[in-house]
Amino acid sequence: MKHIRNFCIIAHIDHGKSTLADRLLEYTNTISQREAQAQLLDNMDLERERGITIKSHAIQMNYKKDGQEYILNLIDTPGHVDFSYEVSRSIAACEGALLIVDASQGIQAQTISNLYLALEHDLEIIPILNKMDLPGAMPEEVKDQIVDLIGGERDAIIPASGKTGLGVPDILEAIVERIPHPVGDADAPLQALIFDSVFNSFRGIMAYFKVENGEIRKGDRVKFVATGKEYFADEIGTLKLNQVPKEVIKTGDVGYIISGIKEAREVKVGDTITHKDRPCGAAIQGFEEVKPMVFAGIYPVDTEDYEELRESMHRLQLNDASLVFEPESSAALGFGFRCGFLGMLHMEIIQERLEREFDMTVITTVPNVSYKAYMTKDKEEVIVHNPSDLPDPSKLDSIEEPYIKANIITKSDFVGPIMSLCIQKRGTIMNQHYLTSDRVELVFEMPMGEIVFDFYDKLKTISKGYASFDYHQIGYRTSDLVKLDIRLNDEPVDALSSLIHRSNAYDFGKKICEKLKELLPRQQFEIRIQASIGAKIIARETISALRKDVTAKCYGGDISRKRKLLEKQKKGKKRMRQVGNVEIPQSAFMAVLKLD
Ligand SMILES: Nc1nc2c(ncn2[C@@H]2O[C@H](COP(=O)(O)OP(=O)(O)OP(=O)(O)O)[C@@H](O)[C@H]2O)c(=O)[nH]1
C-alpha cells in the first residue's frame, strides 16, 4: 500500500489532459510512442474526433524511484459538466490530483469546479502549467492565478508541455513525493468503490473499482450494495494497456472485475462492492443515482424504423447507463421515444452515436428540462418530462422548474454583456469576484430551462469565446410558466410545444413564428403559422403559396442534370415530417434553439 499512488487529472476542457496523460504512459513505458500517437486514453472514435474524453478510464503505470518500484494508478476523468458526477466518483478514488492549466488560457470555469471537488475530497493538488511550448503562454500571469486560487508556493507549479514532453519527469517525481499513499484496513471486510464501467461486446460489462478496505480475490462471491445484486468475481485484474488478470487486488489498489454482468444499469458508479459472506458495515458514502437533466423526443425519420430504433437504443443503453428512454407518441411525429440525458452534450453524443454506430436517421425534438406540476386538488405532484404532457392549466395549482447555480469566468470587458444576457435569461447575480485585475468570476442562479435553449452559443458570441461556464443544479422553484403551442394550418404540432415564462411568452411566440416562416419550405398552398397559449393566438405568420418545380429551369434538355436535381430534392426531403398537409424539416423542430 505504501508504494501505491492513485491520482487523477483535472482540467478545463482542451487544456491538454489526455495528451499529457499519454506522455506519462510513454515515459513509464506503459505504452510505446507509436501507440500513444493514437491518443490512447480516448479510444472511442467519437471521443477522438471531438477531442473530448467522454468516459473516464483507469490505467496503471510502474515507476522506479531510488530503487523502489511504485504503482501509479491514473484515473482519467471527463472534463465536461454533463459528466461531473463521474468526475466526482473518480476523484473519490484518488489521493491526489494533477491540476492542469493551459498556460495560454489560464484558469477556466471547469478548472475551478473540478478543483473544488478535489479539495472536498482532501486530495493533494499538484498544479501544472501546460502547453508551455505555445508562443502565447503567459506563465507568470497564470502562476499568479493558480497561487491566488489554491495558495502554495509558485515553485511548486510544474511547467510542462504535452507536446514536447517538458516537465514529464518532474510530474512523476512529484506524484511519488507529494501524493500520499492510500490508507485502509487490509484486514477489514471488503469495501471497494466502483468509479466507472465499460461495456465490451466480448466480455460484457467490466466495472472499475478501488479497494478501500480488505481485498478481493478471483472467484469470490461478491455483492453490489446499492443494487443488491450478487456475482462471482469471474475475473479480476489491473489495467494496463489491456486487462492483466490477477488472483487478488489488495487494499488501496485499483482494478477491474468481470462477473457476468449483462447490462450497464446493474453497475452504478459510486456503488460499493463487498463480500456476500462477510459484508462491510456501511457502503462508501457519496453514492447518488445519476438523474437525467435534459429530455427530448427521438423519432425515426421513417416510421417503419421504430422497432429498429428501439433495438439500437437498447444496445446503446447497454454501455451508457445514464441514457434513459421510454416510448412516447406524438401526433406530429408518430411513435418514438422520450429520452433523458445528462445534458446537452450528452444528447448530441447519443444522437450522433445512433446515426454512426447504428445507421439510424432520427428527428430530435427541442430539448426541455423536467418540471413539477402540482394539481389544485390534493396538491398531487406530476413530473412533466414533455411540455405537451402538462396537465390542463386550469386544474393546476403551481409549476416548479429546476434552477442551477452557474459559474462564469471571463475577462472584465465582458462583464456587462454577460450580466445582461443572464438577466435576460431570468438569472439573478449572486456574486462577482475578481480573480486577477482582468479576470472575473460571476455566480448566477438561473432556471435550467434557459440554458438548454441557446445560452451557450450566446455566451460564446458575446464574450468572443473568452468565457467559460459551469453549473450544478440547486433544486426546484415555483415559476409562472405557460404552455406555448404552435399550429400549422390550424393543426397543432405537439412536438413544437414548450413551457415558457409568462413574461417572455409573447416575444418568444413572435420569434418562433418568424423563425418557422424562414425554415419551412414554401409549398403549393398557403401555410398559416400560429403561436397560442391555450385558445388564445398570440402571434401569427403566413407563408404564401408557390408552385415549385425544380426542373422547370432545365428546358427539358440535359437529362442527367435533371436527374441530379431530383435526387437532391429527394435527399432534402429525407428529414421531413408531414403534419396535416405541411411538411416540416428537422431544422424546424430545433427552431427554438436558433432564435435571435
Ligand atoms: N501546443 C500544445 N498543444 C497541446 C499541448 N497539449 C495538448 N495540446 C493540444 O490541445 C488540444 C487538446 O488536448 P487534449 O489532450 O485532447 O485535451 P483534454 O484536456 O484531454 O481535453 P478533454 O479530454 O476534452 O478534456 C489538442 O489539440 C492537443 O493537440 C501542449 O503541451 N502544447
The ligand as an SDF file (V2000), in Angstrom:
LIG
                    3D

 32 34  0  0  0  0  0  0  0  0999 V2000
    0.9070   23.3390  -28.2700 N   0  0  0  0  0  0  0  0  0  0  0  0
    0.4420   22.4130  -27.4500 C   0  0  0  0  0  0  0  0  0  0  0  0
   -0.7350   21.8290  -27.7140 N   0  0  0  0  0  0  0  0  0  0  0  0
   -1.1840   20.8900  -26.8620 C   0  0  0  0  0  0  0  0  0  0  0  0
   -0.4610   20.5150  -25.7010 C   0  0  0  0  0  0  0  0  0  0  0  0
   -1.1730   19.5770  -25.0590 N   0  0  0  0  0  0  0  0  0  0  0  0
   -2.2920   19.3620  -25.7760 C   0  0  0  0  0  0  0  0  0  0  0  0
   -2.3160   20.1520  -26.8620 N   0  0  0  0  0  0  0  0  0  0  0  0
   -3.3940   20.2450  -27.8540 C   0  0  0  0  0  0  0  0  0  0  0  0
   -4.5540   20.7450  -27.2210 O   0  0  0  0  0  0  0  0  0  0  0  0
   -5.7250   20.0850  -27.6630 C   0  0  0  0  0  0  0  0  0  0  0  0
   -6.4760   19.4400  -26.5060 C   0  0  0  0  0  0  0  0  0  0  0  0
   -5.6950   18.4190  -25.9470 O   0  0  0  0  0  0  0  0  0  0  0  0
   -6.3180   17.1710  -25.2070 P   0  0  0  0  0  0  0  0  0  0  0  0
   -5.2000   16.4230  -24.5960 O   0  0  0  0  0  0  0  0  0  0  0  0
   -7.2430   16.4300  -26.0940 O   0  0  0  0  0  0  0  0  0  0  0  0
   -7.1720   17.9420  -24.1080 O   0  0  0  0  0  0  0  0  0  0  0  0
   -8.0180   17.3560  -22.9270 P   0  0  0  0  0  0  0  0  0  0  0  0
   -7.8390   18.2500  -21.7690 O   0  0  0  0  0  0  0  0  0  0  0  0
   -7.7230   15.9190  -22.7610 O   0  0  0  0  0  0  0  0  0  0  0  0
   -9.4660   17.5430  -23.4550 O   0  0  0  0  0  0  0  0  0  0  0  0
  -10.7430   16.8410  -22.8190 P   0  0  0  0  0  0  0  0  0  0  0  0
  -10.4620   15.3920  -22.7700 O   0  0  0  0  0  0  0  0  0  0  0  0
  -11.7690   17.1640  -23.8330 O   0  0  0  0  0  0  0  0  0  0  0  0
  -10.9630   17.4740  -21.5090 O   0  0  0  0  0  0  0  0  0  0  0  0
   -5.2480   19.0820  -28.7100 C   0  0  0  0  0  0  0  0  0  0  0  0
   -5.4090   19.6700  -29.9730 O   0  0  0  0  0  0  0  0  0  0  0  0
   -3.7860   18.8850  -28.3940 C   0  0  0  0  0  0  0  0  0  0  0  0
   -3.0320   18.5330  -29.5360 O   0  0  0  0  0  0  0  0  0  0  0  0
    0.8010   21.1710  -25.4530 C   0  0  0  0  0  0  0  0  0  0  0  0
    1.5050   20.9280  -24.4750 O   0  0  0  0  0  0  0  0  0  0  0  0
    1.1660   22.1040  -26.3630 N   0  0  0  0  0  0  0  0  0  0  0  0
  1  2  1  0
  2  3  2  0
  2 32  1  0
  3  4  1  0
  4  5  2  0
  4  8  1  0
  5  6  1  0
  5 30  1  0
  6  7  2  0
  7  8  1  0
  8  9  1  0
  9 10  1  0
  9 28  1  0
 10 11  1  0
 11 12  1  0
 11 26  1  0
 12 13  1  0
 13 14  1  0
 14 15  2  0
 14 16  1  0
 14 17  1  0
 17 18  1  0
 18 19  2  0
 18 20  1  0
 18 21  1  0
 21 22  1  0
 22 23  2  0
 22 24  1  0
 22 25  1  0
 26 27  1  0
 26 28  1  0
 28 29  1  0
 30 31  2  0
 30 32  1  0
M  END
$$$$
